[in-house]
Amino acid sequence: MENQSVEKLLTNIEELKTNIDEQIATKLDIETCKRIVTRLNSFSAECEECEKRFIELEGHIMQLLKKKNSLTEDDIKHYTQKVNNITSHLTKKHKLVTSGFYFSVCMPIGTSLGVVFGLLIFENIGLGLPLGIGLGVAIGAALDAKAKKDGLTL
């Protein structure tokens, strides 16, 4: 995919961000969209679906730019669905994870293990629960840092 089209799309996204209300910009999650565009560009050489989704996203951003002052909830919903579909493709096909994914998975596991070990080993749930939470947070943060270092974070 041409770098020129990627730069143009990123410029259009930034223009959209500056021309719409701050509340709508928050709903659209512009920064995530920028990261998705960059990732789609990096995988488009070997993945036809990434290239197709990039073109679809480019067209949708252009439509949003045309409507910038009159965006409806339906437009926002459609945009969110499109971004979620692209994110789903990138996570399934290319093994990327969203930021904080491992943290959100490991913390509940650590909490449940802390409760179990607190009751079984310490016979005190109050002692096991903080240990489990701490362990889950530490492991989740470490795995998130590793994913970010390896470039697997979306």
C-alpha positions in Angstrom: 0.0 0.0 0.0 1.3 3.4 -0.8 2.7 5.5 2.0 1.0 8.5 0.4 -2.5 7.1 1.0 -1.6 6.2 4.6 -0.4 9.7 5.3 -3.4 11.2 3.6 -5.8 9.1 5.7 -3.9 10.0 8.9 -4.2 13.6 7.9 -7.9 13.2 7.2 -8.4 11.6 10.6 -6.6 14.4 12.3 -8.7 16.9 10.4 -11.8 15.1 11.5 -10.6 15.3 15.1 -10.1 19.0 14.9 -13.4 19.7 13.2 -15.8 17.8 15.4 -17.0 18.3 19.0 -14.7 17.0 21.7 -17.4 14.7 23.0 -17.9 13.1 19.6 -14.1 12.8 19.1 -14.0 10.8 22.4 -16.7 8.5 21.2 -14.9 8.0 17.9 -11.6 7.1 19.7 -9.5 8.8 17.1 -6.1 7.6 18.5 -7.1 4.0 18.2 -8.2 4.6 14.7 -4.7 6.0 13.9 -3.0 2.9 15.4 -5.4 0.7 13.4 -4.5 2.5 10.1 -0.8 2.1 10.8 -1.3 -1.6 11.6 -3.4 -2.2 8.5 -0.7 -0.6 6.4 2.0 -2.8 7.9 0.0 -6.0 7.2 -1.5 -5.0 3.8 1.4 -6.4 1.8 0.7 -10.0 2.9 -3.0 -9.8 3.9 -5.6 -9.0 1.2 -8.3 -8.6 3.9 -6.2 -5.9 5.6 -5.9 -4.0 2.3 -9.6 -4.3 1.7 -10.5 -3.1 5.2 -8.0 -0.2 4.8 -9.9 1.0 1.7 -13.3 0.6 3.5 -12.0 2.6 6.4 -10.6 5.3 4.1 -14.0 5.7 2.4 -15.8 5.8 5.7 -13.5 8.5 7.1 -14.1 10.5 4.0 -17.9 10.2 4.5 -17.5 11.3 8.1 -15.4 14.3 7.0 -18.2 15.4 4.6 -20.7 15.2 7.5 -18.4 16.6 10.1 -20.9 19.1 11.5 -23.9 16.9 11.4 -22.8 13.5 12.6 -25.6 11.4 14.0 -25.6 8.6 16.5 -26.1 6.2 13.6 -22.9 7.4 12.0 -21.0 7.0 15.2 -22.4 3.5 15.7 -21.5 2.5 12.1 -18.0 3.8 12.6 -17.6 2.0 15.9 -18.8 -1.3 14.3 -16.3 -0.9 11.5 -13.4 -0.2 13.8 -14.4 -3.2 16.0 -14.5 -5.5 13.0 -11.1 -4.4 11.9 -9.8 -4.8 15.5 -11.3 -8.3 15.6 -9.6 -9.2 12.3 -6.2 -7.9 13.6 -6.5 -9.7 16.9 -7.6 -13.0 15.3 -5.6 -13.2 12.1 -2.4 -11.3 13.2 -2.3 -12.2 16.9 -2.3 -8.6 18.1 -3.8 -7.6 21.5 -5.4 -4.5 22.7 -3.6 -2.3 25.2 -4.2 -3.7 28.7 -5.5 -7.0 27.5 -3.3 -9.2 29.7 -3.9 -7.0 32.7 -7.6 -7.4 32.4 -7.3 -11.2 32.0 -4.7 -11.9 34.7 -6.2 -9.7 37.5 -9.5 -11.7 37.8 -7.5 -15.0 37.6 -5.2 -13.8 40.3 -8.1 -12.6 42.5 -9.8 -16.0 42.2 -6.6 -17.9 42.9 -6.0 -15.6 45.9 -9.4 -16.4 47.3 -8.9 -20.1 46.9 -5.4 -20.1 48.4 -6.5 -17.7 51.1 -9.2 -20.1 52.2 -7.2 -23.3 51.7 -3.7 -22.5 52.8 -4.0 -19.4 55.1 -7.5 -20.1 56.3 -8.0 -16.4 55.9 -9.6 -14.9 52.8 -8.4 -11.4 53.8 -4.8 -12.5 53.4 -5.2 -14.4 50.2 -7.2 -11.8 48.3 -4.6 -9.0 48.3 -1.8 -11.5 47.4 -3.9 -12.9 44.5 -4.7 -9.4 43.2 -1.0 -8.3 43.5 0.1 -11.4 41.7 -2.5 -11.0 38.9 -1.6 -7.3 38.5 2.1 -8.1 38.3 1.8 -10.9 35.8 -0.7 -8.9 33.7 1.4 -5.8 33.6 4.5 -7.9 32.7 2.7 -9.6 29.8 1.4 -6.2 28.6 4.9 -4.7 28.7 6.2 -7.8 26.8 3.5 -7.5 24.1 4.2 -3.8 23.7 8.0 -4.4 23.5 7.4 -7.1 20.9 5.1 -4.8 18.9 2.0 -6.9 19.3 -0.1 -4.2 20.9 -2.9 -2.6 18.9 
